[in-house]
Each structure stands twice: as C-alpha cells, then as structure tokens.
Amino acid sequence: MAEPDYYALIGVEKNAKLQEIRAKFRQKVLAEHPDKGGDPKAFQLLNKAYNVLTDQDKRALYDSTGRTERSAEEEFAMGFGGGRMTGHQRSKELDAEAVVNIQDRVNKGPSEHEDGFAEWMRQRDQSEMVMTDKDFMKTALFNAAEMSAKVNHPGPVQHVLGSPKTDAYGQQMAGPVQVQAKPRPIKKTIDHDEMLVRMLAVPLDDAMVYAELAKGGVCLGMTGVGRIEQVGAHVQDFKQEDCVLVLPKPTKFSSQRPIGTARTLLICHEDDVLRISPTILEELTPEQICLAPTIVCAYILLENYGAKLKPGDSILLNAAHMSAAGSALLQLCKLLKLKPLCILDLPGAPKNRVKGEYGSKTAWQEADTRAVAPPSVRQHYERISEWLVTMGAEEVFPDAVAMLKWRDRNQRMLPKLALDGISTRESAEQLIHCLQSGDKDSQCVVYGYGAAQPIELNPPLLAAWGGTLLGFSLNRWVHSLSANSAKFMSVTENITKLIRANKFTLDTVLYKVGEDAVTDAFSRAADASDSSQVVLIFPTLEEELRNNGGDDNAWESKTMAASSRAAQQAPTKTAEEEERERLKADWLNLLFTDGSVAAMSPEGPLPITLEAGNTSSPKSLIVWLGDEPAVENQYLQGLTASLGSSALLCLSWDQHAAGEGLKDFSVSTPEVLDGSWYLRDRATLENEDLDHLHDVELLGRCMMESVQGSLDKYGLTWKNVVLAGFGKGAGLLFYASVARILPQQVAGGVFFNAIVPFPAFLAEKAAKRTDRTPVKMFTIWGSRDTSTPSNYRQALHQALRKYPEVQCTPDTLPENDHVFDEKSISVLTSLLPLVLPR
C-alpha cells in the first residue's frame, strides 16, 4: 500500500527546513488533537508524518522511494559492504579525502613511534593478548583424570566412515571415497575443556565426498549443527541444550584429518563451535542452519573480492549448479544486481578447452567443437540451464570456448572476477582465459574443495594475464579474527530475514543415517547434474539405544534389568489381547487396498461446491479440496482468469456424511502441536487412529468418485488431473495420490499446510505401489503454523524422499498461520503452470 503525502499532511513544501516543519506541526497537532474533537486516526497519521520528516534517514528514504521502511532486499544491500551496492556512489569530495597525498605526508614529517605502536596494538586480535584461567589450564600440569566427566550415553552411535578408493593392488585411486554407516563406541569421558554435542544435521560437501584419507574407517565431516548434551568442568560459555555450529580451526583439522561431525555424538573443544543466536533458531531448521558456512562463504567472497564491482557488472561462476554454494552465489548476485555468467561443464559432455596464449583468438577458435553430447547430457544441460536463468544467471555456457565465442559475437566486456568452485586441475586455467587482463584488477578466487586435485597452470599464461590468483577458506577466515565470528552470525541473521521474506531459498535433500543408504547420499552429492544440497540427519539418542544397545555391555545389562522389572510388573498378555493385536494388524494391512471396508462399502461422491474455468472442452482438471469451502471459494474464483484451458472443480469433505469424524478432529491438541501424533507408527497406533485412517481412505474414495464423473464428462483421464488443497483436505488428497486409491497417477499437486496423518504408515503403503509414474508435488507451509511442527514436516518429506517418482518440493510462506488467504492464492497461481500436464 502506498504511503500518504506526509508533506501535505503537515502543510509544508518538500524542500521545507526542519524549523518550518516543527512550526507547522505544532499548529496542526493542536487542531487535530482528539481531546479537541479531532479524528484519532488522522492525529496518529500526523504524528507519523512528523516522525518521518524530522528523521534525516527516514526522510531521505521517503523522498527517494515514497516509502518509510526498507524491504528485505534493500536492508541486505545496505548491510553488504557498507552499502556500496545500493547504487549511491561516494561523492568526489569524499574520494579526494580518501586519497593519501604523499606530499602532505612528507611535509608533515614522520609520525611518532608511539602513534605507530598504538595503531599496531589496535589492529591486533585482543583475544590473543589476554591469558585467562582457561589458557592456564590448557598449559599447566594437572591430573586430567580428576577433571574429566563420564559420558552419560552408554551405547555406540552411528558414524559415517570413509575409506580411500583403491584398485585391485591396494593402490589409492582418485575419486569419491568409499563410505559406510556403522555404530561405533565413543569415548567414555570428556575432558575439562570438552563438550559432548548431539549432531542434528551435517551438510554433505566436496570435502567429505573427496576427502584425502590415508587410512580406512575415518569418521567424515568438518561442519554441522547440533545441541550440547554435556559440558566439561571448565566450560563456562556454553551450557546443556545450547544449539551450536561446529566449525573447527583449520590448523587443528583438515579434510585429511577431519573432526568427524558425521556421527550422532561428537566430542569437541569449545573453540571448535559457535553458538547459534535465538533469532536464527526461531526462523530456520537445523537442516538450513548447517548450510550457514556455505552461504556466508558466498557472501564474503562477493563482499571482499567484489569490492570494485558495481550493479550491472558481470561475474564468472563455474559451480553455480552445484549444491548450496552455487545457489547462494546466484541469489546474492541477483539481490546485488550483478550479472552472473555461468559455465555449466557436465560429466559426459564434450571437453572443449581453451589452450594457448592468453588473449589470443587462436586459443579458442581452433578448438574442435564438432563433438555432440549424448541426449541424456543435453537434456540435463537444458534443465539445469533453465534453472540457472530462473535463479538469476544472465547467460549459461557449456564451456569456456562457448563463452569466448559469445563474447566475441556480442562485443561484450569480459568480467573482472571469477569464482572457482569446482577446483579441478584445469578449471582455474579456463576461467583465467575468460577474464580481463591483470592491469584492470582482474581476480580469480578458488574457494571450492574440488576433487582433491592440484591446480595446474602454465606459468606463461599466468604471466601474460597479470591478474591475481587467490584462495579462500571460510574456516580460516572465521578463526583469524574474533570480529569475524560476530560477522558470521550477523550475515546469517541477514540471510534469515531474506528467507523469512521468501527472497532466498534453500533446496535440500535429507538422508537419515542408519535408515537410508548413505552410499546413495554420497552418489547424489557427487553428481554434478544435481543442484540439490544433500544433508545428513542423525537418529535421536533414544533410537540409538533402541537399535544398538546390545553392542555395549553396560547398556545391555541396563536393558536386561529394565526388561526384567517390566516383566515382573506387567501381567502376561491374555489371549484376548493377542487376538486384539492380530485384528489390528489385519485391519492395517487391509487399509488402502481393494479389500478394505471403504472399498467394499462406498458412501457416494463428495458434493461439488464450485465449477469454474474452461468447462466446455478443458485439457486438464484442477481438483481443490480444502477445509472451509465458503471462504476458500471466494479466493479460488479469482483464479479463473489464469486457468486458461483448465477447469476447476472444488469439492467439500465436511458436507459429506463420512466427514463427521474428521470434522471433530482438532489440530490444536498438544500431541498435534508437538508432533507426537504425526510420528506414531504401526506399533503405537491406537483404536481412534485406525478409525481416522478409515475415514481418510473412505473420503479419498468419495473424492475419486466425484472426480471420475467430471473426467468422464470432459473426456479426460487421471493423468490430466492436478490436485490442490488445504489442511485436512490436502491430507486426504495426499493419501489418495501416494497410497493405492486412484486408478492412475495424477500430473501433480500443490498442498497448503497439509495435515497428513502418520507419514510412516503412508510410506509403508506407498512402497506397495506398482505404478511408478513420476509426479511433481509442492508442499507450502506457514512459517507460524503451529499445527504442522517441523518434526512432522521433516518426517513427511523424509518418507516421500524414499520414492524417486514422487518429486516433492517444500516451501514456506513467511508470517503465515494455518490459513488459506491472498498470499496462498498468489503462490498457487505461480505454481500451477509447473504441475499442469504439458
């Protein structure tokens, strides 16, 4: 909504001085005061106008944009590099003051020694100049056994172990490491300055996939997010249950000797972790927070090495399609109005390389470009190129040769900055050929770990180019100065605001260690054609004890003692109870099959509340099933103009006789809000849960009957159907699509705040599907929706990810509760073209 004219409200001109504004305000405020019969709203608006026009910064923003508050993108640009990317250039007077005049320095004479020493002291890291009791305890002699504490967890925990890849003769080979997930015991005690961290999420990056290991059985991982379980006697800055980001010093650990975050429990020093602020914890999940090092790395690269870039300048990237780092660079460049040029070098594509003298056309004109990529590689290239352009890339090229030809054809300036995230033998060389010469401040920055290969550069090429070749390590940057740790968290909070405003997205794929195949996770992370960031999540301590307790003697004796006590206290199961358990198992096995009660005794179609769009000869059918048809249909009627050749069919489950039980189910009960109701499995389902599942199947079959009638009328099939819904209705559609209800798979689905009961049971039924037709789905969650807690959302997407044909993409609506409103209909309008059949 546009801001009112504050100058007109007070009655002054736009060039009025502060004194004039105050005088006019005093006259107006006496006349408009509510105590003298004035309008309270007008009085409040008058005060706001005065506050804006008397504040120098707010007035300048209002004069230039007509708004009094900055958007998330403007706040980000203001905080980036001191605001240099906002488009406001520094004045010539300030430029002149910033230039050091050598003659003035000579006339002034040499500075005093004390001044130089004081400046040197100010530039030093203050934390390195103070010796505390912690430093003394690290160096002094004492009895370590007396200061140690016993680890409370008795059993082994899951470790992701890596071993070097070897040939038939035992010689190490290049390429990804060999991995396995196994339970391993941990240290029995922690030292006085150590802490025990329960790991929640670990990003799977190149440093793990291509780790240079000298031996087998090494626990992988250099970063991750976790919560503190125990602290040592002399750890004072952290306490139990603090959420921390593990980011060790590079001098202590490296990819050859990792700290080993890929395990359920990690013992580390307090110097190896950073505390996560409450602001970040409220907005982001652990899977997103663990990507903070990657995102901050992209931010610092642009801020430090792109200091001389202006909005509209180009930047060269060769890893924009790989994991969260590339996605972060693209989105930050888009916010800063930079133009990324992306080199998309996929495995299997022809290797056209620039070879020869720097700046010479013969270096790329003589390259043999007649080779054609296989159809599958071309398909991957087109798909990823389209995604890169959507994320903000200006142009995408298969290799450096194609880029130089494009530049020569369009007479474009070469970029000054290249960021090498692939870091292979010849990647830096190819980027240098595509950069301006060194006399124009050209830089090539290597930030990726790559495939653990040394960089090969021809010295004459480097000399002819004359630019600067640099390397960047985020771990080293964070630990080099204490101020950098604070800036790390500040940047993460800025990115959090962008995520909340839906201006920054993170596409993650979760693999649970101990349940999912960890080899599949590493294969996906090593796939250059997959842009999703793989994140490892770990079982809880209760799950670890339940799964691996028998491997530890102490836990085994404890479990046996508990079992014996339970056996003494609990009576033996009667024949009636055993019969009840058997009937429960039979009922669950029959659900969502042709032999279920719902299938054998249908109760008629769901009532239709709205038909809109192309109802004469549609090419596709959009089926909507929500919770409040009277409210939702008002928004959905506005969707008619964008439907094109599609028809819209709105159904109602709460107006059907079979929906009585589902209507009585409340989404605000404590077990729903904490996620425990969703996480029930086959063994813990109760009788009312069985009735709930029966109602879900019955209403799903009623929905199918309603839709089938419309499909017969329009001459369409289920492959022309897109399902969309909200709340409980979305949960019904979810089960109907993923379980075995519909005769054919639909084209896609868009589900808002879906209440999907018992994802573990849904996954069990989905595993029995015989139709493996791919289907594209989107799940949209409200950031403030307490009825769909994060553990439930994670369990749902974890269950769906096991079936590659169900391609489910989650997204979040900022500042949204459990409601379908204008923002929801806007998102639905933008997503429908992505799921409609082509």
Helices and strands as residue ranges (DSSP letters): H 6-10, H 18-32, G 34-36, H 40-53, H 56-65, H 72-79, G 80-86, H 92-98, H 102-108, H 113-123, G 126-128, H 133-139, H 144-147, E 149-150, E 157-163, E 178-184, E 189-190, E 194-203, H 206-209, E 218-219, E 224-231, E 243-246, E 265-269, G 270-272, E 273-275, H 278-283, H 286-289, H 292-305, E 314-317, H 323-335, E 339-343, H 362-365, H 375-391, E 395-397, H 400-410, E 417-420, H 427-433, G 438-440, E 443-446, H 459-465, E 468-471, H 474-480, H 482-500, E 508-512, H 518-526, E 533-537, H 541-548, G 549-551, H 553-569, H 575-590, H 597-600, E 608-613, E 620-625, H 629-637, G 640-642, E 646-651, G 657-659, H 660-664, H 670-673, H 687-714, G 718-720, E 721-726, H 727-738, E 748-752, H 759-766, E 775-782, H 790-800, E 806-813, H 822-835
